[in-house]
Amino acid sequence: MKLKTLTLIAALGCATVHAQTIEVKDAWVRTSVPGQKATGAFMKITARDGAKLVGAASPLAGVAEVHEMKMDGDVMKMRAVTGGLDLPAGKSVELKPGGYHVMLMDLKAPLAKDSTVPLTLLFKDAKGVESRVELKVPVAALPPGGKTGMQAHAH
């Protein structure tokens, strides 16, 4: 019995160490209003050893996907990222309005300012090993720093 317990503790310890190789900073989810069925989650992700962001989940959304928004000529297009979003080793990748983001769809309720959204990010490393990062993400109308409109899209 003690061996099983020690094995379980060791396995959980390994999962925690692996998850710590990924850092998420400045996460926020845009507010929504009654009747609105989708919104975005934004953040900066750094994977110490490189990885891919392959998925997301939240109990407040029926569907959560990694999306990309980009210009195609004069038309802004949004699509799900297939195969995962590359996170080069040691480099911060910013998920921001007008670019990559986590799209939360089929919202179960409006997301009010100053509330939080439980969000699970799913990653795969270069060897195909999966890991998760559990977050409680604040809901805000503006990104950290309060940039609005096109300022939030500036490069």
MDAnalysis code that builds the backbone (N, CA, C; Angstrom):
import MDAnalysis as mda
import numpy as np

u = mda.Universe.empty(465, n_residues=155, atom_resindex=np.repeat(np.arange(155), 3), trajectory=True)
u.add_TopologyAttr("name", ["N", "CA", "C"] * 155)
u.add_TopologyAttr("resid", np.arange(1, 156))
u.add_TopologyAttr("resname", ["MET", "LYS", "LEU", "LYS", "THR", "LEU", "THR", "LEU", "ILE", "ALA", "ALA", "LEU", "GLY", "CYS", "ALA", "THR", "VAL", "HIS", "ALA", "GLN", "THR", "ILE", "GLU", "VAL", "LYS", "ASP", "ALA", "TRP", "VAL", "ARG", "THR", "SER", "VAL", "PRO", "GLY", "GLN", "LYS", "ALA", "THR", "GLY", "ALA", "PHE", "MET", "LYS", "ILE", "THR", "ALA", "ARG", "ASP", "GLY", "ALA", "LYS", "LEU", "VAL", "GLY", "ALA", "ALA", "SER", "PRO", "LEU", "ALA", "GLY", "VAL", "ALA", "GLU", "VAL", "HIS", "GLU", "MET", "LYS", "MET", "ASP", "GLY", "ASP", "VAL", "MET", "LYS", "MET", "ARG", "ALA", "VAL", "THR", "GLY", "GLY", "LEU", "ASP", "LEU", "PRO", "ALA", "GLY", "LYS", "SER", "VAL", "GLU", "LEU", "LYS", "PRO", "GLY", "GLY", "TYR", "HIS", "VAL", "MET", "LEU", "MET", "ASP", "LEU", "LYS", "ALA", "PRO", "LEU", "ALA", "LYS", "ASP", "SER", "THR", "VAL", "PRO", "LEU", "THR", "LEU", "LEU", "PHE", "LYS", "ASP", "ALA", "LYS", "GLY", "VAL", "GLU", "SER", "ARG", "VAL", "GLU", "LEU", "LYS", "VAL", "PRO", "VAL", "ALA", "ALA", "LEU", "PRO", "PRO", "GLY", "GLY", "LYS", "THR", "GLY", "MET", "GLN", "ALA", "HIS", "ALA", "HIS"])
u.atoms.positions = np.array([
    [0.824, -1.195, 0.000],
    [0.000, 0.000, 0.000],
    [0.872, 1.263, 0.000],
    [1.922, 1.270, 0.833],
    [2.799, 2.436, 0.895],
    [3.502, 2.657, -0.440],
    [3.875, 1.567, -1.121],
    [4.552, 1.684, -2.415],
    [3.637, 2.359, -3.435],
    [2.357, 1.989, -3.447],
    [1.404, 2.610, -4.368],
    [1.275, 4.096, -4.072],
    [1.205, 4.459, -2.809],
    [1.089, 5.860, -2.420],
    [2.325, 6.646, -2.841],
    [3.507, 6.079, -2.590],
    [4.752, 6.753, -2.985],
    [4.844, 6.894, -4.501],
    [4.411, 5.865, -5.236],
    [4.430, 5.924, -6.703],
    [3.506, 7.034, -7.190],
    [2.317, 7.132, -6.578],
    [1.371, 8.175, -6.959],
    [1.940, 9.559, -6.657],
    [2.536, 9.732, -5.502],
    [3.143, 11.018, -5.139],
    [4.257, 11.368, -6.117],
    [5.095, 10.410, -6.469],
    [6.181, 10.655, -7.427],
    [5.621, 11.045, -8.790],
    [4.567, 10.356, -9.233],
    [3.969, 10.669, -10.531],
    [3.382, 12.074, -10.535],
    [2.684, 12.440, -9.463],
    [2.130, 13.791, -9.378],
    [3.233, 14.836, -9.340],
    [4.313, 14.551, -8.653],
    [5.452, 15.464, -8.595],
    [6.042, 15.694, -9.965],
    [6.158, 14.638, -10.775],
    [6.698, 14.772, -12.131],
    [5.792, 15.645, -12.985],
    [4.480, 15.445, -12.870],
    [3.545, 16.241, -13.656],
    [3.649, 17.711, -13.280],
    [3.821, 17.997, -11.997],
    [3.931, 19.375, -11.548],
    [5.209, 20.010, -12.077],
    [6.314, 19.293, -12.026],
    [7.583, 19.818, -12.537],
    [7.465, 20.111, -14.025],
    [6.843, 19.173, -14.775],
    [6.698, 19.381, -16.214],
    [5.856, 20.621, -16.491],
    [4.741, 20.762, -15.758],
    [3.863, 21.915, -15.975],
    [4.592, 23.219, -15.663],
    [5.571, 23.183, -14.749],
    [6.293, 24.395, -14.393],
    [7.253, 24.846, -15.492],
    [7.442, 24.055, -16.532],
    [8.294, 24.487, -17.635],
    [7.554, 25.464, -18.546],
    [6.263, 25.682, -18.267],
    [5.459, 26.612, -19.051],
    [4.980, 27.729, -18.129],
    [5.224, 28.959, -18.543],
    [4.825, 30.117, -17.749],
    [3.766, 30.907, -18.504],
    [2.689, 31.252, -17.819],
    [1.622, 32.066, -18.389],
    [1.561, 33.363, -17.594],
    [1.617, 34.496, -18.308],
    [1.598, 35.816, -17.661],
    [0.537, 36.699, -18.303],
    [0.097, 37.687, -17.535],
    [-0.813, 38.740, -18.025],
    [-2.070, 38.188, -18.688],
    [-2.599, 37.082, -18.175],
    [-3.805, 36.492, -18.760],
    [-5.042, 37.323, -18.414],
    [-5.955, 37.423, -19.377],
    [-7.229, 38.089, -19.157],
    [-8.238, 37.581, -20.181],
    [-9.504, 37.659, -19.820],
    [-10.609, 37.296, -20.706],
    [-11.462, 38.545, -20.896],
    [-11.858, 38.800, -22.142],
    [-12.683, 39.983, -22.421],
    [-14.106, 39.763, -21.897],
    [-14.682, 40.802, -21.295],
    [-16.052, 40.742, -20.787],
    [-17.027, 40.395, -21.911],
    [-18.191, 39.898, -21.519],
    [-19.266, 39.658, -22.490],
    [-20.570, 40.205, -21.911],
    [-21.570, 40.324, -22.761],
    [-22.873, 40.852, -22.341],
    [-23.932, 39.767, -22.531],
    [-25.094, 39.917, -21.897],
    [-26.144, 38.918, -22.089],
    [-26.436, 38.699, -23.577],
    [-26.521, 37.443, -23.957],
    [-26.787, 37.090, -25.355],
    [-25.530, 36.866, -26.183],
    [-24.399, 37.393, -25.726],
    [-23.138, 37.198, -26.442],
    [-22.664, 35.768, -26.194],
    [-22.334, 35.052, -27.247],
    [-22.001, 33.634, -27.119],
    [-20.511, 33.324, -27.236],
    [-19.677, 34.341, -27.446],
    [-18.242, 34.079, -27.590],
    [-17.430, 35.268, -27.099],
    [-16.210, 34.966, -26.662],
    [-15.255, 36.001, -26.281],
    [-13.860, 35.409, -26.388],
    [-12.849, 36.225, -26.136],
    [-11.467, 35.755, -26.250],
    [-10.715, 35.807, -24.941],
    [-9.738, 34.910, -24.822],
    [-8.801, 34.912, -23.699],
    [-7.420, 35.208, -24.269],
    [-6.674, 36.049, -23.570],
    [-5.397, 36.540, -24.060],
    [-4.345, 36.397, -22.970],
    [-3.078, 36.227, -23.358],
    [-2.013, 36.015, -22.380],
    [-0.667, 35.951, -23.088],
    [0.387, 35.879, -22.283],
    [1.740, 35.636, -22.790],
    [2.174, 34.271, -22.257],
    [2.651, 33.413, -23.164],
    [3.060, 32.060, -22.783],
    [4.517, 31.858, -23.153],
    [5.293, 31.347, -22.209],
    [6.688, 31.005, -22.454],
    [6.893, 29.548, -22.054],
    [7.399, 28.756, -22.996],
    [7.717, 27.351, -22.732],
    [9.233, 27.236, -22.673],
    [9.758, 26.925, -21.497],
    [11.217, 26.873, -21.307],
    [11.894, 25.955, -22.322],
    [11.300, 24.780, -22.570],
    [11.918, 23.803, -23.467],
    [11.229, 23.700, -24.820],
    [10.314, 24.603, -25.118],
    [9.555, 24.531, -26.358],
    [8.380, 23.587, -26.197],
    [7.276, 23.906, -26.850],
    [6.060, 23.090, -26.771],
    [5.078, 23.624, -27.803],
    [3.883, 23.043, -27.783],
    [2.768, 23.539, -28.591],
    [1.555, 23.689, -27.682],
    [0.831, 24.780, -27.857],
    [-0.466, 24.938, -27.214],
    [-1.458, 24.230, -28.123],
    [-1.999, 23.104, -27.665],
    [-2.835, 22.271, -28.541],
    [-4.320, 22.336, -28.213],
    [-4.680, 22.961, -27.102],
    [-6.092, 23.043, -26.789],
    [-6.353, 23.807, -25.518],
    [-7.647, 23.977, -25.237],
    [-8.078, 24.689, -24.043],
    [-9.462, 24.183, -23.660],
    [-9.821, 24.410, -22.408],
    [-11.147, 24.027, -21.931],
    [-11.541, 24.943, -20.785],
    [-12.843, 25.190, -20.666],
    [-13.384, 25.956, -19.546],
    [-14.797, 25.482, -19.273],
    [-15.155, 25.311, -17.999],
    [-16.525, 24.918, -17.692],
    [-17.548, 26.010, -18.031],
    [-17.092, 27.235, -18.305],
    [-18.002, 28.333, -18.629],
    [-18.288, 28.442, -20.121],
    [-17.619, 27.603, -20.937],
    [-17.799, 27.633, -22.386],
    [-18.029, 26.213, -22.901],
    [-18.936, 26.090, -23.841],
    [-19.170, 24.787, -24.455],
    [-17.991, 24.348, -25.302],
    [-17.294, 25.319, -25.898],
    [-16.151, 25.043, -26.762],
    [-15.061, 26.068, -26.473],
    [-13.816, 25.602, -26.407],
    [-12.663, 26.502, -26.276],
    [-11.622, 26.035, -27.282],
    [-11.162, 26.941, -28.136],
    [-10.206, 26.598, -29.185],
    [-9.128, 27.667, -29.288],
    [-7.959, 27.251, -29.749],
    [-6.890, 28.193, -30.062],
    [-7.184, 28.724, -31.465],
    [-7.274, 30.052, -31.599],
    [-7.620, 30.678, -32.880],
    [-6.538, 31.662, -33.311],
    [-6.563, 31.958, -34.597],
    [-5.709, 32.995, -35.162],
    [-6.596, 33.960, -35.931],
    [-6.328, 35.240, -35.752],
    [-7.005, 36.272, -36.526],
    [-5.936, 36.966, -37.351],
    [-6.174, 37.106, -38.663],
    [-5.197, 37.797, -39.498],
    [-5.883, 38.402, -40.710],
    [-5.199, 39.324, -41.315],
    [-5.715, 39.994, -42.508],
    [-5.454, 39.128, -43.738],
    [-6.481, 39.009, -44.579],
    [-6.373, 38.341, -45.875],
    [-6.823, 39.378, -46.883],
    [-5.861, 40.117, -47.440],
    [-6.198, 41.269, -48.261],
    [-6.787, 42.338, -47.365],
    [-8.023, 42.748, -47.655],
    [-8.705, 43.761, -46.844],
    [-9.696, 43.148, -45.857],
    [-9.654, 41.814, -45.718],
    [-10.637, 41.131, -44.872],
    [-9.945, 40.486, -43.666],
    [-10.479, 40.766, -42.476],
    [-9.976, 40.133, -41.261],
    [-10.627, 38.755, -41.173],
    [-9.791, 37.703, -41.058],
    [-10.308, 36.341, -40.969],
    [-9.851, 35.694, -39.673],
    [-10.744, 34.864, -39.122],
    [-10.410, 34.133, -37.913],
    [-10.613, 32.654, -38.197],
    [-9.670, 31.837, -37.687],
    [-9.787, 30.395, -37.886],
    [-9.134, 29.677, -36.715],
    [-9.569, 28.447, -36.487],
    [-8.948, 27.609, -35.470],
    [-7.554, 27.226, -35.945],
    [-6.614, 27.153, -35.027],
    [-5.244, 26.745, -35.333],
    [-5.212, 25.221, -35.326],
    [-4.829, 24.622, -36.460],
    [-4.742, 23.164, -36.520],
    [-3.322, 22.721, -36.192],
    [-3.204, 21.660, -35.416],
    [-1.893, 21.128, -35.066],
    [-1.231, 21.802, -33.883],
    [-1.826, 22.854, -33.360],
    [-1.275, 23.537, -32.195],
    [-0.464, 24.769, -32.543],
    [-0.343, 25.649, -31.578],
    [0.418, 26.892, -31.718],
    [1.823, 26.660, -31.185],
    [2.829, 26.846, -32.054],
    [4.228, 26.640, -31.653],
    [4.652, 27.646, -30.599],
    [5.333, 27.124, -29.574],
    [5.912, 27.948, -28.513],
    [7.410, 27.661, -28.499],
    [8.204, 28.436, -29.255],
    [9.647, 28.185, -29.328],
    [10.299, 28.262, -27.947],
    [11.298, 27.447, -27.723],
    [11.985, 27.357, -26.426],
    [12.447, 28.728, -25.941],
    [11.982, 29.093, -24.736],
    [12.444, 30.310, -24.083],
    [11.904, 31.611, -24.633],
    [11.056, 31.567, -25.667],
    [10.528, 32.797, -26.264],
    [9.066, 32.976, -25.877],
    [8.723, 34.183, -25.492],
    [7.345, 34.487, -25.120],
    [6.496, 34.637, -26.377],
    [5.346, 33.963, -26.386],
    [4.379, 34.093, -27.477],
    [3.160, 34.800, -26.895],
    [2.788, 35.896, -27.517],
    [1.669, 36.686, -27.005],
    [0.383, 36.342, -27.732],
    [-0.629, 35.975, -26.967],
    [-1.980, 35.803, -27.480],
    [-2.679, 37.114, -27.193],
    [-3.114, 37.821, -28.258],
    [-3.629, 39.175, -28.075],
    [-4.759, 39.451, -29.060],
    [-5.565, 40.485, -28.777],
    [-6.613, 40.856, -29.733],
    [-6.000, 41.134, -31.104],
    [-6.636, 40.604, -32.138],
    [-6.147, 40.804, -33.498],
    [-5.098, 39.794, -33.914],
    [-4.781, 38.821, -33.074],
    [-3.777, 37.804, -33.392],
    [-4.217, 36.449, -32.862],
    [-3.270, 35.707, -32.324],
    [-3.613, 34.428, -31.699],
    [-4.354, 34.689, -30.398],
    [-5.304, 33.800, -30.081],
    [-6.071, 33.917, -28.839],
    [-6.765, 32.594, -28.559],
    [-7.289, 32.454, -27.350],
    [-8.138, 31.311, -27.027],
    [-9.568, 31.800, -27.172],
    [-10.312, 31.178, -28.077],
    [-11.698, 31.561, -28.334],
    [-12.603, 30.721, -27.439],
    [-13.405, 31.392, -26.620],
    [-14.379, 30.734, -25.751],
    [-15.747, 30.910, -26.395],
    [-16.354, 29.794, -26.820],
    [-17.624, 29.845, -27.558],
    [-18.707, 29.089, -26.799],
    [-19.939, 29.334, -27.184],
    [-21.099, 28.753, -26.505],
    [-21.029, 29.055, -25.011],
    [-20.822, 30.349, -24.698],
    [-20.747, 30.770, -23.297],
    [-22.033, 30.404, -22.574],
    [-21.887, 29.916, -21.349],
    [-23.038, 29.476, -20.563],
    [-23.681, 30.624, -19.799],
    [-22.957, 31.736, -19.654],
    [-23.464, 32.928, -18.966],
    [-22.572, 34.101, -19.357],
    [-23.072, 35.330, -19.202],
    [-22.220, 36.501, -19.464],
    [-21.016, 36.506, -18.518],
    [-19.902, 37.023, -18.994],
    [-18.684, 37.117, -18.189],
    [-18.530, 38.573, -17.747],
    [-18.757, 38.802, -16.467],
    [-18.751, 40.159, -15.927],
    [-17.348, 40.598, -15.527],
    [-17.102, 41.907, -15.686],
    [-15.839, 42.504, -15.258],
    [-15.575, 42.151, -13.797],
    [-14.314, 41.869, -13.490],
    [-13.831, 41.550, -12.148],
    [-14.225, 40.157, -11.654],
    [-14.841, 39.336, -12.528],
    [-15.053, 37.933, -12.181],
    [-13.836, 37.151, -12.684],
    [-13.831, 35.848, -12.527],
    [-12.736, 35.026, -13.050],
    [-13.294, 33.856, -13.844],
    [-12.483, 33.373, -14.761],
    [-12.843, 32.237, -15.607],
    [-11.836, 31.123, -15.364],
    [-12.305, 29.930, -14.949],
    [-11.382, 28.796, -14.877],
    [-11.030, 28.378, -16.305],
    [-9.754, 28.248, -16.581],
    [-9.297, 27.918, -17.932],
    [-8.167, 26.912, -17.835],
    [-8.286, 25.835, -18.590],
    [-7.239, 24.819, -18.664],
    [-6.589, 24.914, -20.032],
    [-5.277, 25.078, -20.055],
    [-4.521, 25.089, -21.303],
    [-3.850, 23.733, -21.464],
    [-3.902, 23.172, -22.678],
    [-3.328, 21.865, -22.965],
    [-2.108, 22.034, -23.857],
    [-1.011, 21.413, -23.471],
    [0.257, 21.542, -24.187],
    [0.803, 20.169, -24.560],
    [1.650, 20.149, -25.601],
    [2.436, 18.962, -25.952],
    [3.868, 19.417, -26.140],
    [4.806, 18.640, -25.566],
    [6.214, 18.974, -25.768],
    [6.727, 18.289, -27.035],
    [8.007, 18.457, -27.341],
    [8.595, 17.915, -28.567],
    [8.510, 16.391, -28.636],
    [8.425, 15.735, -27.484],
    [8.327, 14.267, -27.446],
    [6.882, 13.792, -27.489],
    [5.928, 14.725, -27.543],
    [4.525, 14.357, -27.573],
    [3.898, 14.180, -26.206],
    [4.650, 14.515, -25.146],
    [4.127, 14.391, -23.786],
    [3.173, 15.554, -23.522],
    [1.972, 15.212, -23.058],
    [0.957, 16.226, -22.794],
    [1.055, 16.753, -21.368],
    [0.710, 18.018, -21.196],
    [0.625, 18.620, -19.866],
    [-0.500, 19.642, -19.881],
    [-0.902, 20.058, -18.697],
    [-1.983, 21.030, -18.531],
    [-1.529, 22.127, -17.586],
    [-2.043, 23.305, -17.815],
    [-1.870, 24.406, -16.881],
    [-3.269, 24.899, -16.534],
    [-3.588, 24.890, -15.246],
    [-4.890, 25.336, -14.747],
    [-4.773, 26.797, -14.322],
    [-5.687, 27.625, -14.804],
    [-5.652, 29.057, -14.504],
    [-7.005, 29.535, -13.993],
    [-6.981, 30.591, -13.214],
    [-8.176, 31.381, -12.868],
    [-7.906, 32.740, -13.495],
    [-8.561, 33.022, -14.616],
    [-8.237, 34.197, -15.419],
    [-9.215, 35.329, -15.126],
    [-8.689, 36.524, -14.816],
    [-9.575, 37.660, -14.554],
    [-10.284, 38.125, -15.828],
    [-11.526, 38.580, -15.639],
    [-12.323, 39.117, -16.739],
    [-12.207, 40.633, -16.704],
    [-11.923, 41.224, -17.856],
    [-11.744, 42.675, -17.950],
    [-12.237, 43.166, -19.304],
    [-12.574, 44.437, -19.380],
    [-12.987, 45.045, -20.641],
    [-11.775, 45.423, -21.479],
    [-10.642, 45.663, -20.803],
    [-9.418, 46.098, -21.471],
    [-8.252, 45.219, -21.030],
    [-7.221, 45.114, -21.859],
    [-6.049, 44.343, -21.449],
    [-5.302, 45.018, -20.310],
    [-4.421, 44.274, -19.614],
    [-3.596, 44.916, -18.587],
    [-2.883, 46.123, -19.191],
    [-2.899, 47.223, -18.512],
    [-2.311, 48.453, -19.045],
    [-3.367, 49.349, -19.669],
    [-4.570, 48.810, -19.917],
    [-5.700, 49.612, -20.361],
    [-5.684, 50.116, -21.778],
    [-4.913, 49.503, -22.679],
    [-4.920, 49.954, -24.078],
    [-6.269, 49.638, -24.710],
    [-6.734, 50.550, -25.544],
    [-8.040, 50.371, -26.203],
    [-7.880, 50.357, -27.707],
    [-8.903, 49.869, -28.365],
    [-8.999, 49.954, -29.826],
    [-7.741, 49.493, -30.528],
    [-7.280, 50.307, -31.484],
    [-6.118, 49.932, -32.292],
    [-4.830, 49.897, -31.463],
    [-4.790, 50.595, -30.319],
    [-3.607, 50.539, -29.468],
    [-3.357, 49.095, -29.002],
    [-4.414, 48.341, -28.771],
    [-4.281, 46.961, -28.321],
    [-3.742, 46.077, -29.443],
    [-3.836, 46.544, -30.684],
    [-3.355, 45.765, -31.822],
    [-1.970, 46.200, -32.277],
    [-1.437, 47.251, -31.688],
    [-0.149, 47.796, -32.135],
    [0.982, 46.784, -31.943],
    [1.955, 46.850, -32.847],
    [3.118, 45.932, -32.767],
    [4.349, 46.680, -32.311],
])
